[in-house]
Amino acid sequence: MKFISYILSSIFAVVFFALLIIFHPFQWLAFNLFGSKGHSKVVAIMNYSLMKSLLLLGITVKLKNNFELPKNTSIIFVSNHQSTFDIPPLGWYFRKHHPKFVSKIELSKGIPSVSYNLRKGGAALINRKDSKQAIGELIKFSKNINTNKWGAVIFPEGTRSRTGEPKKFAPNGLKMLAKYNKEGYIVPVTINNSWKVFKYGKFPLGIGSPITITTHQPIKIDSLRFDALLERTEIAIKEHIK
């Protein structure tokens, strides 16, 4: 099985990075000719393409959503974090809510398509070594989410879980988003199995493990005190991690 993984991983890597290179100029054109709306449509197609490229590894991605997500309001999608392959599906499946990510600032340079999207697409670029910058960036991001009625995606674990085992949620980023979006909603999201893509390390990649993304009951932000809101969100996410 691992021998087959070497072959499939090589093919996947070529396709995946080719997609990033191809979509980079399309993003630039869409942003400069049609503004943020045109750019977001190209990004949605890119996310779909990147997600479907996982089929080369025998990996399917499925969304399980039994709830009607709120419209015309800001939504904070709060999720556990297992791998870099969490991001394209979240961007694609929640595209109608224009999801924007909270990301470390290092990713804003040097990666075709990804860095451009983070810089131009409305993401929060956080410098973890500069608390003043991080707070200011989160305040600006939170206000933009509220003004534009966008979705925000945040991973409170702060870093990926390489075994799927959830880590303790850090409250600060979510607290800031909630403060400026009190009339909005939190949607807890559980991701399962994406960590298995890297179960051997960076190469070869794991094959044949389907990824599932499950949404849970939306929570009105101003319906609970923040500590109770965080606890309810964390429980909803973690009790569905398999």
MIKOL-710555 format. One record per residue: residue in one letter; x negated, z, y of N, C-alpha, C in turn; residue number from 1. Coordinates in Angstrom, 1 decimal. Last residue first. Layout:
<atoms>
[atom "A",[X,Z,Y],[X,Z,Y],[X,Z,Y],NUM]
...
</atoms>
This chain:
<atoms>
[atom "K",[13.7,15.6,11.6],[13.6,15.7,10.1],[12.1,15.6,9.7],242]
[atom "I",[15.4,17.0,14.2],[14.2,16.4,13.8],[14.0,16.7,12.3],241]
[atom "H",[17.6,18.4,15.0],[17.9,17.1,14.3],[16.6,16.4,14.0],240]
[atom "E",[16.9,20.6,16.4],[17.6,20.8,15.1],[17.9,19.5,14.4],239]
[atom "K",[15.7,19.5,18.7],[14.8,20.0,17.6],[15.6,20.2,16.3],238]
[atom "I",[17.9,18.8,20.5],[16.8,17.9,20.1],[16.2,18.3,18.8],237]
[atom "A",[19.3,21.2,20.8],[20.0,20.0,20.4],[19.0,19.0,19.8],236]
[atom "I",[17.3,22.9,21.8],[17.9,23.2,20.4],[18.6,21.9,19.9],235]
[atom "E",[16.8,21.8,24.3],[15.7,21.9,23.3],[16.3,22.1,21.9],234]
[atom "T",[19.3,22.1,25.5],[18.7,20.8,25.4],[17.7,20.8,24.3],233]
[atom "R",[19.6,24.9,25.6],[20.6,24.1,24.9],[20.0,22.7,24.6],232]
[atom "E",[17.3,25.6,27.2],[17.5,26.1,25.8],[18.5,25.2,25.0],231]
[atom "L",[17.9,24.4,29.6],[16.7,24.0,28.8],[16.8,24.4,27.4],230]
[atom "L",[20.3,25.7,30.3],[20.3,24.3,30.2],[19.1,23.8,29.3],229]
[atom "A",[19.4,28.3,30.5],[20.4,28.0,29.5],[20.4,26.5,29.2],228]
[atom "D",[17.7,27.9,32.8],[17.2,28.5,31.5],[18.1,28.2,30.3],227]
[atom "F",[19.5,27.0,34.8],[18.5,26.1,34.2],[17.9,26.6,32.9],226]
[atom "R",[23.0,27.5,34.1],[21.8,27.9,34.7],[20.7,27.2,34.1],225]
[atom "L",[25.4,24.8,33.9],[24.6,25.9,33.3],[23.5,26.3,34.2],224]
[atom "S",[26.5,22.7,35.2],[27.4,23.5,34.4],[26.7,24.7,33.8],223]
[atom "D",[24.9,20.9,36.5],[25.3,22.0,37.2],[26.3,22.9,36.5],222]
[atom "I",[24.6,18.9,34.5],[23.5,19.7,34.9],[23.9,21.0,35.6],221]
[atom "K",[26.4,18.4,31.6],[26.5,18.3,33.1],[25.4,19.3,33.6],220]
[atom "I",[25.1,16.8,28.8],[25.4,18.1,29.4],[25.3,17.9,30.9],219]
[atom "P",[26.2,14.7,26.1],[25.7,14.9,27.4],[26.0,16.2,28.0],218]
[atom "Q",[25.3,15.2,22.7],[26.4,15.5,23.7],[25.7,15.6,25.1],217]
[atom "H",[22.7,13.0,21.8],[23.5,14.1,21.6],[24.5,14.3,22.8],216]
[atom "T",[21.3,10.2,20.0],[21.7,10.8,21.2],[22.6,12.0,20.9],215]
[atom "T",[18.5,9.3,18.1],[19.9,9.9,18.1],[20.2,10.6,19.4],214]
[atom "I",[16.7,6.9,16.5],[16.9,7.5,17.8],[18.3,8.0,17.9],213]
[atom "T",[14.5,6.3,13.8],[15.9,6.5,14.3],[15.8,7.2,15.6],212]
[atom "I",[12.5,4.0,12.1],[12.6,4.9,13.2],[14.1,5.0,13.6],211]
[atom "P",[11.5,3.6,8.7],[12.4,3.3,9.8],[12.5,4.4,10.8],210]
[atom "S",[8.5,2.7,7.5],[9.2,3.9,7.8],[10.2,3.7,9.0],209]
[atom "G",[6.8,0.5,6.9],[8.0,0.7,6.2],[8.8,2.0,6.4],208]
[atom "I",[3.4,1.6,7.5],[4.4,0.6,7.4],[5.6,1.1,6.6],207]
[atom "G",[0.9,2.8,9.8],[1.8,3.0,8.7],[2.9,2.0,8.7],206]
[atom "L",[-2.1,0.9,10.6],[-0.8,1.5,10.9],[0.1,1.8,9.7],205]
[atom "P",[-5.5,1.6,9.8],[-4.4,0.8,9.9],[-3.1,1.6,10.3],204]
[atom "F",[-5.8,3.0,13.0],[-5.8,1.8,12.2],[-6.2,2.1,10.8],203]
[atom "K",[-5.4,5.5,14.1],[-5.1,4.3,15.0],[-5.1,3.0,14.2],202]
[atom "G",[-4.0,7.3,11.3],[-4.8,7.2,12.5],[-4.5,5.9,13.3],201]
[atom "Y",[-2.1,7.2,9.4],[-3.5,7.0,9.0],[-4.4,7.1,10.1],200]
[atom "K",[0.2,7.5,10.9],[-0.1,8.5,9.9],[-1.5,8.4,9.3],199]
[atom "F",[1.4,6.1,13.0],[0.0,6.5,13.1],[-0.4,7.5,12.1],198]
[atom "V",[4.0,5.8,12.2],[3.3,4.6,12.5],[1.8,4.9,12.6],197]
[atom "K",[5.0,8.3,12.1],[4.5,7.8,10.8],[3.8,6.4,11.0],196]
[atom "W",[6.2,8.9,14.5],[4.8,9.4,14.2],[4.2,8.8,13.0],195]
[atom "S",[8.8,8.0,14.2],[7.8,7.1,14.9],[6.4,7.6,14.7],194]
[atom "N",[10.6,9.8,12.9],[9.7,8.9,12.1],[8.7,8.0,12.9],193]
[atom "N",[13.0,10.3,15.3],[12.5,10.6,14.0],[11.7,9.4,13.5],192]
[atom "I",[14.1,11.7,18.3],[13.4,10.6,17.7],[12.8,11.0,16.4],191]
[atom "T",[16.9,12.7,20.1],[16.0,13.0,19.0],[15.4,11.7,18.4],190]
[atom "V",[17.9,13.6,23.3],[17.6,12.5,22.4],[16.6,13.0,21.4],189]
[atom "P",[20.3,14.8,25.7],[19.2,15.1,24.7],[19.1,14.0,23.7],188]
[atom "V",[21.0,14.0,28.8],[21.3,13.5,27.5],[20.1,13.8,26.6],187]
[atom "I",[22.2,15.6,31.6],[21.1,15.5,30.7],[21.7,15.0,29.4],186]
[atom "Y",[23.6,14.3,34.7],[23.8,14.8,33.3],[22.4,14.7,32.6],185]
[atom "G",[24.3,15.2,38.1],[24.0,14.3,37.0],[24.2,14.9,35.7],184]
[atom "E",[24.4,16.9,40.2],[25.7,16.3,39.8],[25.6,15.3,38.6],183]
[atom "K",[21.8,17.6,40.5],[22.7,18.6,39.9],[24.0,18.0,39.5],182]
[atom "N",[19.2,16.6,41.0],[20.2,15.8,40.3],[21.3,16.7,39.7],181]
[atom "Y",[17.2,18.2,41.8],[17.6,17.2,42.7],[18.7,16.2,42.1],180]
[atom "K",[16.9,19.9,39.6],[17.1,20.5,40.9],[17.7,19.4,41.9],179]
[atom "A",[16.2,18.3,37.4],[17.5,18.9,37.5],[17.9,19.4,38.9],178]
[atom "L",[13.6,17.7,38.1],[14.6,16.6,38.0],[16.0,17.2,38.1],177]
[atom "M",[12.4,20.2,37.9],[12.4,19.5,39.1],[13.4,18.4,39.2],176]
[atom "K",[12.8,20.9,35.2],[13.4,21.7,36.3],[13.5,21.0,37.6],175]
[atom "L",[11.3,19.0,33.9],[12.8,18.9,33.8],[13.4,19.7,34.9],174]
[atom "G",[8.7,19.9,34.7],[9.2,18.6,35.0],[10.7,18.4,35.0],173]
[atom "N",[8.7,22.7,33.6],[8.5,22.3,35.0],[9.1,21.0,35.4],172]
[atom "P",[8.9,23.6,30.9],[10.1,23.4,31.7],[9.9,22.8,33.1],171]
[atom "A",[7.8,22.3,27.8],[7.4,22.8,29.1],[8.6,22.6,30.1],170]
[atom "F",[8.7,23.1,24.5],[9.0,22.3,25.7],[8.5,23.1,27.0],169]
[atom "K",[6.5,23.1,21.8],[7.3,23.9,22.7],[7.5,23.1,24.0],168]
[atom "K",[6.8,20.4,19.5],[6.0,21.4,20.2],[6.9,22.1,21.2],167]
[atom "P",[7.8,19.4,16.1],[8.0,19.5,17.6],[7.2,20.6,18.2],166]
[atom "E",[6.1,17.4,13.9],[6.5,18.7,14.2],[6.6,19.0,15.7],165]
[atom "G",[5.0,14.9,13.7],[6.5,15.0,13.8],[7.0,16.4,14.1],164]
[atom "T",[2.4,14.8,13.9],[2.9,15.1,12.6],[4.4,15.1,12.6],163]
[atom "R",[1.7,14.5,16.6],[1.1,13.5,15.6],[1.6,13.7,14.2],162]
[atom "S",[3.5,14.4,19.4],[3.4,15.2,18.1],[2.9,14.2,17.0],161]
[atom "R",[2.2,13.7,22.6],[2.8,13.3,21.3],[2.5,14.3,20.2],160]
[atom "T",[2.9,15.9,25.4],[2.1,15.0,24.6],[2.7,14.7,23.3],159]
[atom "G",[5.1,17.1,26.6],[3.9,16.8,27.4],[3.0,15.9,26.7],158]
[atom "E",[7.5,18.0,25.8],[6.4,18.4,25.0],[5.1,18.2,25.7],157]
[atom "P",[9.4,16.6,27.4],[8.9,18.0,27.8],[7.8,18.5,27.0],156]
[atom "F",[9.5,13.6,28.5],[9.1,14.2,27.2],[8.6,15.6,27.5],155]
[atom "I",[12.1,11.8,30.1],[11.0,12.8,30.2],[10.8,13.4,28.8],154]
[atom "V",[13.5,9.3,32.0],[13.1,9.7,30.7],[12.0,10.6,30.8],153]
[atom "A",[16.4,8.7,34.0],[15.0,9.2,33.9],[14.7,9.6,32.5],152]
[atom "G",[18.5,6.2,35.4],[18.2,7.1,34.3],[16.7,7.5,34.4],151]
[atom "W",[19.8,6.1,38.8],[19.0,5.6,37.6],[19.0,6.7,36.5],150]
[atom "K",[21.0,6.3,41.3],[21.8,6.5,40.1],[21.1,5.9,38.8],149]
[atom "N",[19.5,6.2,43.5],[19.7,4.9,42.9],[20.6,5.0,41.7],148]
[atom "T",[19.3,9.0,44.2],[19.7,8.0,45.2],[20.2,6.7,44.5],147]
[atom "N",[18.2,10.2,41.9],[19.5,10.6,42.4],[20.1,9.5,43.3],146]
[atom "I",[15.8,8.9,41.6],[16.7,8.8,40.5],[18.1,9.1,41.0],145]
[atom "N",[14.6,9.7,44.1],[14.9,8.3,43.8],[15.9,8.1,42.7],144]
[atom "K",[14.3,12.4,43.6],[15.2,12.0,44.7],[15.5,10.5,44.5],143]
[atom "S",[12.4,12.4,41.5],[13.7,13.0,41.3],[14.7,12.5,42.4],142]
[atom "F",[10.2,11.2,42.8],[10.8,10.5,41.7],[12.3,11.1,41.5],141]
[atom "K",[9.6,13.2,44.7],[9.9,11.8,45.1],[10.7,11.1,44.0],140]
[atom "I",[9.0,15.3,42.9],[10.1,15.4,43.9],[10.5,14.1,44.4],139]
[atom "L",[6.8,14.2,41.5],[8.1,14.6,40.8],[9.3,14.7,41.8],138]
[atom "E",[4.9,14.0,43.5],[5.4,12.8,42.8],[6.7,13.1,42.1],137]
[atom "G",[4.5,16.7,44.2],[5.0,15.8,45.2],[5.6,14.5,44.5],136]
[atom "I",[3.5,17.7,41.7],[4.8,18.2,42.3],[5.4,17.3,43.3],135]
[atom "A",[1.1,16.2,41.5],[2.2,16.1,40.5],[3.5,16.6,41.0],134]
[atom "Q",[-0.3,16.9,43.8],[0.1,15.6,43.6],[1.3,15.5,42.6],133]
[atom "K",[-0.7,19.7,43.1],[0.0,19.3,44.3],[0.5,17.9,44.3],132]
[atom "S",[-2.2,19.5,40.7],[-0.8,20.1,40.7],[0.0,19.7,41.9],131]
[atom "D",[-4.2,17.5,39.2],[-3.9,17.8,40.6],[-2.4,18.2,40.7],130]
[atom "K",[-4.4,16.8,36.6],[-5.5,17.6,37.2],[-5.3,18.0,38.6],129]
[atom "R",[-2.4,15.1,36.1],[-2.3,16.4,35.5],[-3.4,17.3,36.0],128]
[atom "N",[-0.7,13.1,38.1],[-2.1,13.5,37.8],[-2.1,14.9,37.3],127]
[atom "I",[1.9,10.9,37.2],[1.5,12.3,37.4],[0.0,12.5,37.1],126]
[atom "L",[4.2,8.8,38.4],[2.8,8.8,37.9],[2.1,10.1,38.2],125]
[atom "A",[7.3,7.9,37.6],[6.6,9.0,38.2],[5.2,9.0,37.6],124]
[atom "A",[8.4,4.4,38.1],[8.0,5.6,37.3],[7.4,6.7,38.2],123]
[atom "G",[9.2,2.0,39.3],[9.9,3.3,39.7],[9.5,4.5,38.9],122]
[atom "G",[7.9,-0.3,38.7],[9.2,-0.1,38.1],[9.9,1.2,38.5],121]
[atom "K",[5.3,-0.6,39.5],[6.3,-1.3,40.3],[7.7,-0.9,39.9],120]
[atom "R",[3.7,1.0,37.8],[3.4,1.0,39.3],[4.6,0.4,40.1],119]
[atom "L",[4.7,0.4,35.3],[4.7,1.8,35.8],[4.5,1.8,37.3],118]
[atom "N",[4.3,-2.4,35.1],[5.6,-1.8,35.1],[5.7,-0.4,35.6],117]
[atom "Y",[1.5,-2.5,35.1],[2.3,-3.1,36.2],[3.7,-2.5,36.3],116]
[atom "S",[0.9,-1.2,32.7],[0.5,-0.6,34.0],[1.3,-1.2,35.2],115]
[atom "V",[2.2,-3.0,30.9],[2.5,-1.5,30.9],[2.2,-0.9,32.3],114]
[atom "S",[0.9,-5.5,31.5],[2.4,-5.3,31.5],[2.7,-3.8,31.7],113]
[atom "P",[-2.2,-4.4,30.3],[-1.4,-5.5,30.7],[0.1,-5.1,30.5],112]
[atom "I",[-3.8,-1.7,31.6],[-3.0,-2.1,30.4],[-2.1,-3.2,30.8],111]
[atom "G",[-5.1,-0.9,34.0],[-5.9,-1.4,32.8],[-5.1,-1.8,31.6],110]
[atom "K",[-3.2,1.9,35.2],[-4.3,0.9,35.4],[-4.8,0.4,34.0],109]
[atom "S",[-1.5,3.9,34.6],[-1.1,2.9,35.7],[-2.1,1.8,35.9],108]
[atom "L",[-2.3,5.8,32.9],[-1.7,4.6,32.3],[-1.3,3.5,33.3],107]
[atom "E",[-3.1,7.9,34.5],[-4.1,7.1,33.9],[-3.6,5.8,33.3],106]
[atom "I",[-0.9,9.4,35.2],[-1.4,8.4,36.1],[-2.4,7.5,35.5],105]
[atom "K",[1.6,9.9,32.7],[0.3,10.3,33.3],[-0.2,9.1,34.1],104]
[atom "S",[5.1,9.6,33.6],[3.9,9.2,32.9],[2.7,9.7,33.5],103]
[atom "V",[8.5,9.3,33.2],[7.5,10.2,33.8],[6.2,10.0,32.9],102]
[atom "F",[10.3,6.3,33.6],[9.6,7.2,32.9],[8.7,8.1,33.7],101]
[atom "K",[13.7,5.2,33.9],[12.3,5.3,34.5],[11.6,6.4,33.9],100]
[atom "P",[16.3,3.1,32.9],[15.5,4.2,32.7],[14.1,4.1,33.3],99]
[atom "H",[18.9,1.9,33.6],[17.7,1.6,34.3],[16.7,2.8,34.2],98]
[atom "H",[21.2,1.9,32.1],[21.0,3.1,33.0],[19.6,3.0,33.7],97]
[atom "K",[21.0,-0.2,30.5],[22.1,-0.2,31.5],[21.9,0.9,32.5],96]
[atom "R",[18.9,0.5,28.7],[18.6,-0.4,29.8],[19.7,-0.4,30.9],95]
[atom "F",[18.7,2.0,26.4],[19.3,2.6,27.6],[19.1,1.8,28.9],94]
[atom "Y",[17.4,0.3,24.6],[18.7,0.8,24.3],[19.4,1.5,25.5],93]
[atom "W",[14.9,-0.2,26.0],[15.8,-1.2,25.6],[17.2,-0.7,25.4],92]
[atom "G",[13.6,2.2,26.4],[13.7,1.3,27.5],[14.8,0.3,27.3],91]
[atom "L",[13.5,3.2,23.8],[14.3,3.9,24.8],[14.5,3.0,26.0],90]
[atom "P",[11.9,1.2,22.6],[13.3,1.4,22.2],[14.1,2.1,23.2],89]
[atom "P",[9.3,1.6,24.1],[10.1,0.4,24.2],[11.6,0.5,23.7],88]
[atom "I",[8.7,4.5,23.4],[9.0,4.0,24.7],[9.8,2.7,24.8],87]
[atom "D",[7.8,5.1,20.9],[9.0,5.7,21.3],[9.6,5.0,22.6],86]
[atom "F",[5.3,4.2,20.4],[6.4,3.3,20.1],[7.7,4.0,20.3],85]
[atom "T",[3.5,6.2,20.9],[3.7,5.3,22.0],[4.9,4.3,21.7],84]
[atom "S",[5.2,9.1,19.3],[4.2,8.0,19.4],[4.5,7.1,20.6],83]
[atom "Q",[6.9,11.3,19.7],[6.1,11.2,18.5],[5.0,10.1,18.5],82]
[atom "H",[8.7,13.6,21.5],[7.7,12.5,21.7],[6.8,12.5,20.4],81]
[atom "N",[12.1,14.4,22.4],[10.8,14.7,21.7],[10.0,13.5,21.7],80]
[atom "S",[13.7,13.9,25.6],[13.4,13.5,24.2],[12.1,14.2,23.7],79]
[atom "V",[16.2,13.4,27.8],[15.2,14.3,27.4],[14.9,14.2,25.9],78]
[atom "F",[17.3,11.5,30.4],[17.2,11.5,28.9],[16.0,12.3,28.6],77]
[atom "I",[19.3,12.2,32.9],[18.0,12.5,32.5],[18.0,12.5,31.0],76]
[atom "I",[21.1,10.1,35.1],[21.1,10.7,33.7],[19.6,11.0,33.4],75]
[atom "S",[23.3,9.8,37.9],[21.9,9.9,37.4],[22.0,10.6,36.0],74]
[atom "T",[26.1,7.6,37.7],[25.5,8.9,38.1],[24.1,8.9,37.5],73]
[atom "N",[27.6,5.6,36.6],[27.6,5.8,38.1],[27.1,7.2,38.5],72]
[atom "K",[28.6,7.1,33.5],[28.3,6.0,34.3],[28.3,6.4,35.8],71]
[atom "P",[27.7,8.9,30.5],[28.2,8.9,31.9],[27.7,7.6,32.6],70]
[atom "L",[28.1,7.6,27.3],[27.2,8.1,28.3],[27.8,7.9,29.6],69]
[atom "E",[30.0,8.6,24.6],[30.1,7.7,25.8],[29.2,8.3,26.9],68]
[atom "F",[28.4,9.1,21.5],[29.0,9.6,22.7],[29.0,8.5,23.8],67]
[atom "N",[27.0,8.5,19.3],[28.4,8.7,19.1],[29.1,9.2,20.4],66]
[atom "N",[24.4,6.6,18.4],[25.0,7.1,19.6],[26.5,7.3,19.4],65]
[atom "K",[21.5,5.8,17.1],[22.7,6.4,16.7],[23.3,7.1,17.9],64]
[atom "L",[19.5,2.9,16.8],[20.1,3.9,17.7],[21.4,4.5,17.1],63]
[atom "K",[16.6,2.1,14.9],[18.1,2.1,15.0],[18.5,3.3,16.0],62]
[atom "V",[14.2,-0.1,13.9],[14.5,0.9,14.9],[16.0,0.9,15.1],61]
[atom "T",[12.1,-0.8,11.1],[13.3,-1.0,11.9],[13.5,0.1,12.8],60]
[atom "I",[9.1,-2.0,9.9],[9.8,-0.9,10.6],[10.9,-1.3,11.4],59]
[atom "G",[7.3,-3.8,8.8],[8.5,-3.4,8.0],[9.2,-2.2,8.6],58]
[atom "L",[5.6,-4.7,10.6],[5.2,-3.6,9.8],[6.2,-3.1,8.9],57]
[atom "L",[7.2,-6.6,11.9],[6.0,-7.0,11.2],[5.3,-6.0,10.3],56]
[atom "L",[8.9,-5.0,13.3],[9.4,-5.6,12.0],[8.2,-6.2,11.2],55]
[atom "L",[7.8,-4.5,15.7],[7.6,-3.5,14.6],[8.1,-4.0,13.3],54]
[atom "S",[8.8,-6.4,17.4],[7.5,-6.7,16.8],[7.2,-5.7,15.7],53]
[atom "K",[11.0,-5.2,18.5],[11.2,-6.0,17.3],[9.9,-6.4,16.7],52]
[atom "M",[9.8,-3.8,20.6],[10.5,-3.1,19.6],[10.6,-3.9,18.3],51]
[atom "L",[8.9,-6.0,22.1],[7.9,-5.0,21.6],[8.5,-4.2,20.5],50]
[atom "S",[11.4,-7.1,22.8],[10.4,-7.9,22.0],[9.4,-7.0,21.4],49]
[atom "Y",[12.6,-5.1,24.3],[13.2,-5.6,23.1],[12.2,-6.3,22.2],48]
[atom "N",[10.7,-5.0,26.4],[10.9,-3.8,25.5],[11.6,-4.2,24.2],47]
[atom "M",[11.1,-7.5,27.6],[9.8,-7.1,27.0],[10.0,-6.0,26.0],46]
[atom "I",[13.7,-7.3,28.5],[13.4,-8.3,27.4],[12.1,-7.9,26.8],45]
[atom "A",[13.3,-5.3,30.4],[14.2,-5.0,29.3],[13.9,-6.0,28.1],44]
[atom "V",[11.6,-6.6,32.1],[11.1,-5.4,31.4],[12.0,-5.1,30.2],43]
[atom "V",[13.3,-8.5,33.2],[12.2,-8.9,32.4],[11.6,-7.8,31.6],42]
[atom "K",[15.1,-6.7,34.5],[15.6,-7.6,33.4],[14.5,-8.1,32.6],41]
[atom "S",[13.5,-5.6,36.4],[14.0,-4.7,35.4],[14.6,-5.5,34.2],40]
[atom "H",[12.9,-7.8,38.1],[11.9,-7.1,37.4],[12.4,-6.3,36.2],39]
[atom "G",[15.4,-8.2,39.3],[14.8,-9.2,38.4],[13.7,-8.7,37.6],38]
[atom "K",[15.6,-5.7,40.7],[16.6,-6.1,39.7],[16.1,-7.2,38.7],37]
[atom "S",[13.4,-5.7,42.5],[13.4,-4.8,41.4],[14.5,-5.1,40.3],36]
[atom "G",[12.8,-9.3,43.2],[12.9,-7.8,43.5],[13.0,-7.0,42.3],35]
[atom "F",[12.5,-11.9,42.8],[13.8,-11.4,42.7],[13.9,-9.9,42.9],34]
[atom "L",[9.8,-12.5,43.3],[10.8,-13.5,43.6],[12.2,-12.9,43.7],33]
[atom "N",[8.3,-10.3,42.5],[8.0,-11.0,43.8],[9.1,-12.0,44.2],32]
[atom "F",[9.3,-9.7,40.0],[9.3,-8.7,41.0],[9.2,-9.4,42.4],31]
[atom "A",[8.9,-12.1,38.5],[10.3,-11.6,38.7],[10.3,-10.6,39.9],30]
[atom "L",[6.1,-12.4,38.6],[7.0,-13.4,39.2],[8.4,-12.8,39.5],29]
[atom "W",[5.3,-10.1,37.2],[4.9,-10.3,38.6],[5.8,-11.3,39.3],28]
[atom "Q",[6.5,-10.5,34.7],[6.9,-9.3,35.6],[6.6,-9.6,37.0],27]
[atom "F",[5.1,-12.7,34.0],[6.6,-12.9,34.2],[7.1,-11.7,35.0],26]
[atom "P",[2.5,-11.8,33.7],[2.8,-12.7,34.8],[4.3,-12.8,35.0],25]
[atom "H",[3.1,-10.0,31.4],[2.5,-9.5,32.6],[2.8,-10.5,33.8],24]
[atom "F",[4.0,-11.1,29.0],[5.0,-10.6,30.0],[4.4,-10.1,31.3],23]
[atom "I",[1.6,-11.9,27.8],[2.6,-12.9,28.2],[3.5,-12.4,29.2],22]
[atom "I",[0.4,-9.4,27.2],[-0.3,-10.4,28.1],[0.7,-11.4,28.6],21]
[atom "L",[2.2,-8.3,25.5],[1.9,-7.6,26.7],[1.3,-8.5,27.7],20]
[atom "L",[2.2,-10.1,23.4],[3.4,-9.9,24.2],[3.1,-9.2,25.5],19]
[atom "A",[-0.4,-9.7,22.5],[-0.1,-11.0,23.0],[1.2,-10.9,23.9],18]
[atom "F",[-0.2,-7.2,21.4],[-1.0,-7.4,22.6],[-0.8,-8.7,23.3],17]
[atom "F",[1.5,-7.8,19.2],[1.9,-6.8,20.2],[1.1,-7.0,21.5],16]
[atom "V",[0.1,-9.8,17.7],[1.4,-10.1,18.3],[1.7,-9.1,19.4],15]
[atom "V",[-2.2,-8.3,17.0],[-2.4,-9.6,17.7],[-1.0,-9.9,18.4],14]
[atom "A",[-1.1,-6.2,15.6],[-1.9,-5.9,16.8],[-2.0,-7.2,17.6],13]
[atom "F",[0.2,-7.5,13.4],[1.0,-6.8,14.4],[0.2,-6.6,15.7],12]
[atom "I",[-2.1,-8.4,12.0],[-1.1,-9.3,12.5],[-0.3,-8.7,13.6],11]
[atom "S",[-3.2,-5.9,11.3],[-4.0,-6.9,12.1],[-3.0,-7.9,12.7],10]
[atom "S",[-1.2,-4.7,9.8],[-1.6,-4.1,11.1],[-2.3,-5.1,12.0],9]
[atom "L",[-1.1,-6.3,7.5],[0.1,-6.3,8.5],[-0.3,-5.7,9.8],8]
[atom "I",[-3.6,-5.6,6.4],[-3.3,-7.0,6.7],[-2.2,-7.1,7.8],7]
[atom "Y",[-3.5,-2.8,6.1],[-4.6,-3.4,6.9],[-4.2,-4.8,7.4],6]
[atom "S",[-1.3,-2.6,4.4],[-1.2,-2.1,5.8],[-2.3,-2.7,6.7],5]
[atom "I",[-2.3,-3.5,2.0],[-1.3,-4.3,2.7],[-1.1,-3.9,4.2],4]
[atom "F",[-3.9,-1.2,1.6],[-4.5,-2.5,1.7],[-3.5,-3.5,2.4],3]
[atom "K",[-2.0,0.8,1.2],[-2.8,0.8,2.4],[-3.5,-0.5,2.6],2]
[atom "M",[-0.8,0.0,-1.2],[0.0,0.0,0.0],[-0.9,0.0,1.3],1]
</atoms>
